Amino acid sequence: MVKMQRPDYIPQDYKLIEVVDGLDDFHAATFESANMILEPGAVVLRGDFVALREYMREAAFGAGFYEVDEAEFRAMRKHMPDTLLEPADCILRDFAEHGPYFNSLALRTVSPRGYGKKEFYTFHVDGPGTDPVSGRLMIPYTGGVTQGLRNDQAVPCGHRAYMPTSDAQSFAPRLGDRWRQAGETEPAGDSDVATVPGYIHRTDMDGLTHLVMVGDNKYRSSKRAGISR
């Protein structure tokens, strides 16, 4: 597995983020020693994704949260103006590349109002329903979408919620990056295989509506101990 040089916007001495290069390595990497698998600059971004986001918002009649799967997005593409076909085809490429790895893959537009629950604006980890092998796929198209927090600079303050320490510095993936993030770890039971804590993050506080692809594997075990690929 090829490991890329860490980008300067990711903590250099933080071992829970693994940086990889290439689609195969991106999906082959495990959460045994990392809670975020990051591939910087891997996403092809051609065309006006902001205009595509607005087109989808209009299709949803201004709803704060709207999502479509690949088939629904292909149907939408048939009615798009020519100016949106280039970014739409970039998204279809991502559907094709990541579809074999996730049984739930959707393109979302999400506004600050669309998240609804205020805990998304608090640093938190995803629930134990997040698949222990694949984690959650995140591909932003109009912004970084999320802010991360080092686990060693976080203080628990509620159910899966955290506060940053006084010296903490949050970090954020960049537009063009893709990553997989681990959710909450359930007790490992009798297993002696170490598990890593979930990736701590919160919704970007920029107040903008984002266009993002999210992938999950639903209805699978939530124990991450002893997982192999």
N, C-alpha and C positions, 0 to 999 in steps of 0.2 A: 504494500500500500504506500502510495506516494503522499508525503505530507508537505504541504506548501509552507512557505514562510508566513508567519503570522502578520496580518495587516496591522498598521499602527493604531487603528481605532479599537482594537481588541487588547485587553490586558496581556502583556507579554509574559508575565510570570504565573499565569493562571492556568493550571493544568486541566481544569474541568471543561475547557473548550478545545476540541480537536479540529484542526484545520486540514482539509483534504483537497485533492485535485482530481476531477473527473467523475462522471456519473457512477461508474462501477464502485469506486472507492467511497463515494458519497453514501451509497446505500449499503455497502458492506461493513462500514464502520459500526462498532457496537457501543453501547452505553455502559460497558463494564468499568471504564475509568474516566468517562467524560459524560456530561449531561447536555452538551450542545455539539453537534457535528456541523461545521461551517465550511461552505465552499464559496470563497469570495469571487465576485465578478463572473459567476458562471451563467447568469441568466441573460439571454439575448433580448435586448430592449430596442426595438426599431419602431418608429412611428410615435403617434401622439396617444399615450396611455391615459393622460388626463382627459382628453376628449372621449376616449372609450369609457372611462369611468363615468363621465357625465351622461353618456348615451345609456349606460346601464341604469343609472339613477332615474332617468326619465322612464325607462322601461318598467321600473319598479314603482312609478308614480311617487317618487320622493321618499320611499320607505327608508328608514334608518339602517335596516339590515336586509340584504338581498343576496341570494346565492343561486348559482346554476351549476349543474354538472356538465360533463363534456357534451353529451347529446343535446342538452338544452342550449348550450353555447353555440354549437354548430348550427342549430336552427336559427338562433339569433343572427348569426353571421350572414345568413342568406339575405337579410333585410338591411344590413349595415351599408352606409355610404362607402364609396371606394376609399375615402380618406382613412377609414378605420380598419381596413382589411389587413394592413401590415401589422399593427399591434395585435389584432385578433389572431393572426397566423402564428405569432410568437407564443401566444397563450396556448394555442392548440398544440404546438410543439411540446410545451411543458406538460399538457395533459397526456400526450403520447409517451413521453419519457417516464413519467412518474406513475401513470395509471397501473402498470403491472405490480407496483409495490404497495398500493393503498386501495382498500375496498371502498373508501369514501374520499373522493377528491372533488373539490368544488372551488369555483371562482366566486369571491365575495366582494361586495361593496359594503363597507361598514362606516357609519358616521359615529361621532361621539354619542349621539342620542341612540344609535342602533345597538350599542353594547348593553345599554339598559342597566345592568348590575354595576353598582359603584365599585365593587371589588376589582374590576378589571383595571381600575386606575390606581390600585394599590399593588405593590409588588407581591407576587403570588407564584405558586407553581400550579401546573395543570393537575387535574384530578387523577386518581389511580386508574381511571378508565382509559387513560392514554396507553396505547399499546406499548408493552415493555421492550419490544424488539425494534420496531420502526420509529416509535415516538410520534411526534406531530411534525409534518412538513409545513414549512412556511416559505412562500415566495412572494415578496412585495413587488408591485409594479408602479406605484406612485409615491412611495416614501418608505422609510425604514420600518414603520408599523409598530415596532416594539422597542423597549429599553430593557437591558439586562442588568442584573446585580450579582456581584460575586457572592457565593454562598458564605465565604468567610468574612463578609462585610454586611451580613444580614442578621437581624434579631427577630425571632418569631413573635408575632403580635396577634395571633388568632388562627382560625382554621385555614391552613395553607397560606397564611398571609405573613408578610415580613416588613420590617422597617429597616432602612439603611442605617448603619452606624454613623457616627459623626464625621468620620474620615472617609466614608464610602464615596466612590465615584462610579456612577452608572455608565454603561457603554451601550452602543447600538450597532447592529448590523447596518450595512449600507444598501442603497438601491443597487440592484444587480447581483446581490448575494442571495444564496438560498441556504436554508439550514433545517436541521431536524432537532427537536428539543424533547428532552425526557420529562415525564410527569412525575407525580408523587410516587415514592417507593413504598410498597406495602411491606410488612415484616417478612423477613426471609425464612422464618421458621427454623427448620433444622439445617438449612443449607449453610455451608461455611464460605460461600462465595460472596465477596464484598459487593455491595451495591452503592451507587453514587446517589446523592440527593438530587431532587428534581431541579430543573433550570428555573431560576427565579427571574421574573420579568413583569412588566406592566405595559399597558397600552401607551403608545406614543402620546405625549401630552400636547401635541401641536394643534389639536382641535380640528383637524382636517378629516375629510372622508377618504378612506383608503381603498385601493383595489388590490386584492391579495388572493393568492391561491393557498388553500389549506388542505392538507391530506391527513387522514387518520385511518387506522384499522380498528373497526368497531367490533364489539362482541367477542373479544379475545381476552385471555388471562391478563390480569394487571400486575402480576408478580414479576419483577425484573431480575430476581436472583437466579444465577445459574443459566441465564439465557445464552444460547450460542446461535450463530447464523450458519 
